[in-house]
Amino acid sequence: MPIVTIQITREGTTPEQKASLIKGATDLLANVLDKPPGLTFVIIQEVEMADWGVNGLPAAEHRRHAADELPD
């Protein structure tokens, strides 16, 4: 019985997008590990941006730096 947890920032992900994530994760486990979809559980956790970080920076700051580095 696999349990998959997907953590995303809380930024307005639609119910349709969440449904697609659930189906995609379920299909992946069925295809790769031959796990039955009826026994695969997918949990989506939304995390506030202030509680998320990458590359040593809060997520919002990291995004600002990344945007500044994009070519014009």
ABEGO torsion letter per residue (X at the ends): XBBBBBBBBBAGBBAAAAAAAAAAAAAAAAAAAGBBAAABBBBBBBBBAAABBBGGBBAAAAAAAAAAABBX
